[in-house]
């Protein structure tokens, strides 16, 4: 290993690509997360691995207040297929229409993992659309981004904040034609847990999973669910019912670095930040139609210029930044580490997915009651506003 604590490694792969001797590779630990391992005999002690690490840099604390907007795509097809309001799709389409390249997370063919891919056509952009509640493997994407930029191509790179920061540090220079779009991140769950989840579904139905939709809006944006499809599979489970979503949102299965996320404490290195506009009912009730609304934060002048090019394609309202992120705490604070996390992974290894799902993957009676009361209060507030 690189003599680092697991809490200080996000697995972005910047160190691997920056190493001039190519002596760093990823190794998977018992929780399913990857960490860098160095071949000591080849190391020349240049320190490049630490120079590009997002958890090793010292940057100013957050002080810049970005412009904030609530947006919803006018195209009903884009809105229906997007996790929220369609912001990513519209920005990505603009880049591709200008002969540019878009990088983002896509499900692997076997649906048991996620990786970053390069897309240059509108026909393949659907592969990047929608949330993936997994850590995306970078592969050679950082090097491919650099090659595209060095050849004068316009590039939109989308990812979670630590991936954006890793890419910026790896490139070590500003490129006018690079646009970085970060997605507000709750945390990245264990790839091992996801594989076990898919395997038990395939065993149950005796069929392969061929499609995954982590944020299916069958019953609306606020009440999303996880949808799995296959030859003999067609399973939809709501947020409250699905064990994987519950374990993810309750933080049992997150990468150790997600409990002390460095990028949340420094100025954003992205040009644009996008997220679900949770709390839109309170700030922009006119956009709260339960079909999805995106929160867009413009971090740089380049980001503002790109956003201006798609403004005619959306319903758009400027909003107060502090009010907008109030219901999106993942923008500025790390996930809370559960006391049972260590036992969670031990039990997953000893007893398997079904056991941990039964113990950790459900809403308690208290949680259900709080949710019901919350919905009731929101409904009363909405009716009051309408009146």
Residue pairs with C-beta under 8 A, 6 or more apart in sequence:
1 27
1 35
1 36
1 37
1 38
2 9
2 15
2 24
2 36
2 37
2 38
2 49
2 50
4 35
4 36
4 55
6 29
6 33
6 35
6 256
6 257
7 256
7 257
7 259
7 260
8 53
8 55
8 56
8 257
8 260
8 262
9 35
9 36
9 53
9 55
9 257
10 54
10 55
10 162
10 163
10 166
10 255
10 257
10 261
10 262
11 26
11 33
11 34
11 35
11 135
11 255
11 257
12 54
12 138
12 162
12 163
12 165
12 166
12 167
13 26
13 138
13 139
13 142
13 166
14 52
14 53
14 54
14 142
14 166
14 167
14 169
14 170
15 24
15 36
15 48
15 49
15 50
15 52
15 53
16 24
16 25
16 26
16 36
17 140
17 142
17 143
17 170
18 48
18 49
18 51
18 52
18 170
19 48
19 49
20 44
20 46
20 48
21 42
21 43
21 44
22 42
23 38
23 39
23 41
23 42
23 43
24 36
24 37
24 38
24 39
24 49
25 36
25 37
25 39
26 34
26 35
26 36
26 37
27 34
27 35
27 36
27 37
28 34
29 35
30 345
30 349
31 190
31 192
31 345
32 190
32 191
32 192
32 193
32 195
33 135
33 190
33 191
33 255
33 256
34 137
36 49
38 49
50 56
51 169
52 166
52 169
52 170
52 172
53 166
53 169
54 162
54 165
54 166
54 169
54 262
54 263
55 162
55 257
55 262
57 165
57 169
57 262
57 266
59 266
59 267
60 266
60 267
61 265
61 266
61 267
62 265
62 266
62 267
62 268
62 332
63 267
64 267
64 268
64 299
65 321
65 322
66 268
66 273
66 297
66 298
66 299
66 321
67 297
67 298
67 304
67 318
67 321
68 295
68 296
68 297
68 298
68 318
68 319
68 320
68 321
68 324
68 325
69 295
69 296
69 297
69 298
69 307
69 316
69 317
69 318
69 319
70 85
70 277
70 280
70 283
70 284
70 287
70 293
70 294
70 295
70 296
70 316
70 317
70 319
70 324
71 85
71 86
71 87
71 293
71 294
71 296
71 314
71 315
71 316
71 317
72 79
72 85
72 86
72 287
72 291
72 292
72 293
72 294
72 314
72 315
73 79
73 82
73 85
73 86
73 87
73 89
73 90
73 313
73 314
74 313
74 314
74 315
75 86
75 313
78 86
78 89
78 90
79 85
79 86
79 291
79 292
80 217
80 291
81 89
81 126
81 129
81 130
82 88
82 89
82 129
82 130
82 292
82 294
83 129
83 130
83 131
83 214
83 215
83 224
83 276
83 292
84 221
84 274
84 275
84 276
84 277
84 292
84 293
84 294
85 277
85 292
85 293
85 294
85 314
86 292
86 294
86 314
87 274
87 294
87 296
87 314
88 104
88 128
88 129
88 158
88 181
88 183
88 274
89 125
89 129
90 310
90 313
90 314
91 156
91 179
91 181
91 272
91 306
91 307
91 310
92 102
92 104
92 119
92 125
92 128
92 156
92 158
93 122
93 125
94 306
94 309
94 310
95 101
95 102
95 154
95 155
95 156
95 179
96 102
96 119
96 120
96 121
96 122
96 125
97 122
98 154
99 153
99 154
100 120
100 153
100 154
100 155
100 156
100 177
101 118
101 119
101 120
101 148
101 153
101 154
101 155
101 156
102 118
102 119
102 120
102 125
102 128
102 155
102 156
102 157
102 158
103 116
103 117
103 118
103 119
103 141
103 144
103 145
103 155
103 156
103 157
103 158
103 159
104 116
104 117
104 119
104 128
104 157
104 158
104 159
105 114
105 115
105 116
105 128
105 132
105 134
105 136
105 158
105 159
106 114
106 115
106 116
106 117
106 127
106 128
106 132
107 113
107 114
107 127
107 132
107 212
108 114
108 115
110 208
111 198
111 208
111 209
111 210
111 211
111 212
112 194
112 195
112 198
112 199
113 134
113 137
113 191
113 194
113 195
114 132
114 134
114 135
114 136
114 137
115 136
115 137
115 138
115 139
116 136
116 137
116 138
116 139
116 141
116 159
116 163
117 127
117 128
117 141
118 141
118 144
118 148
119 125
119 127
119 128
128 158
130 213
130 214
130 215
131 183
131 214
131 215
132 214
133 189
133 194
133 214
133 244
133 245
133 248
134 188
134 189
134 191
134 194
135 188
135 189
135 191
135 255
136 159
136 163
138 163
142 166
142 167
142 170
142 171
145 155
145 157
145 167
145 171
145 178
146 170
146 171
148 155
149 155
149 171
149 175
149 177
149 178
152 177
153 177
154 177
154 179
155 175
155 177
155 178
155 179
156 179
156 180
156 181
157 164
157 167
157 178
157 179
157 180
157 181
158 180
158 181
158 182
158 183
159 167
159 180
159 181
159 182
159 183
160 182
160 183
160 185
160 188
161 182
161 185
161 261
161 263
161 264
161 268
161 269
161 270
162 185
162 257
162 261
162 262
162 263
164 180
164 182
164 263
164 269
164 270
165 263
165 269
167 180
168 180
168 269
171 178
176 302
179 271
179 272
179 302
179 303
179 306
180 269
180 270
180 271
180 272
181 270
181 271
181 272
181 273
181 274
182 268
182 269
182 270
182 272
182 273
182 274
183 273
183 274
183 275
184 273
184 274
184 275
184 276
184 295
184 328
184 330
184 331
185 258
185 261
185 330
186 248
186 249
186 330
186 335
187 248
187 251
187 254
187 255
187 258
187 259
187 261
187 330
187 334
187 335
188 254
188 255
188 258
189 244
189 247
189 248
189 253
189 254
189 255
190 253
190 254
190 255
190 345
192 348
193 244
193 247
193 253
193 348
193 353
194 244
196 348
196 352
196 353
197 243
197 244
197 353
197 357
198 209
198 228
199 353
200 353
200 354
201 209
201 228
201 233
201 235
202 208
202 209
202 230
202 233
205 230
205 232
205 233
205 235
206 232
207 230
207 231
207 232
207 233
208 230
208 231
208 233
209 228
209 229
209 230
209 233
210 229
210 230
210 231
210 233
211 227
211 228
211 229
211 230
212 226
212 227
212 228
212 229
213 226
213 227
213 228
213 229
214 226
214 245
215 224
216 224
216 225
216 226
216 227
216 236
217 224
217 291
217 292
218 225
218 227
218 236
219 225
219 238
220 290
220 291
221 276
221 290
221 291
221 292
221 293
222 290
223 238
223 239
224 238
224 239
225 236
225 237
225 238
225 239
225 241
225 242
225 245
226 236
226 237
226 242
226 244
226 245
227 235
227 236
228 234
228 235
228 236
229 235
237 245
239 245
239 246
239 249
240 246
240 363
240 368
240 371
242 361
243 357
243 358
243 360
243 361
243 362
244 357
244 361
246 360
246 361
246 362
246 363
247 253
247 344
247 356
247 357
247 360
247 361
248 254
250 338
250 360
251 258
251 259
251 335
251 336
251 337
251 338
251 341
252 338
252 340
252 341
252 344
252 356
252 360
253 344
253 345
254 335
254 337
258 334
258 335
259 334
259 335
259 336
259 337
260 334
261 334
261 335
263 269
264 331
264 332
264 333
264 334
268 297
268 299
270 299
270 300
270 303
271 298
271 299
271 300
271 302
271 303
271 306
272 296
272 297
272 298
272 299
272 303
272 306
272 307
273 296
273 297
273 299
273 331
274 294
274 295
274 296
274 297
275 294
275 295
275 297
275 328
275 330
275 331
276 292
276 293
276 294
276 295
276 328
277 283
277 284
277 287
277 293
277 294
277 295
277 324
277 328
278 327
278 328
279 323
279 324
279 326
279 327
279 328
280 287
280 288
280 293
280 295
281 288
281 378
281 381
281 382
282 327
282 381
283 319
283 320
283 323
283 324
284 293
284 317
284 319
285 382
285 385
285 386
286 317
287 293
287 315
287 317
288 382
295 324
295 325
295 328
296 307
297 321
297 324
297 325
298 304
298 307
325 331
325 332
338 344
340 360
344 356
344 360
347 355
347 356
347 359
348 355
348 356
363 371
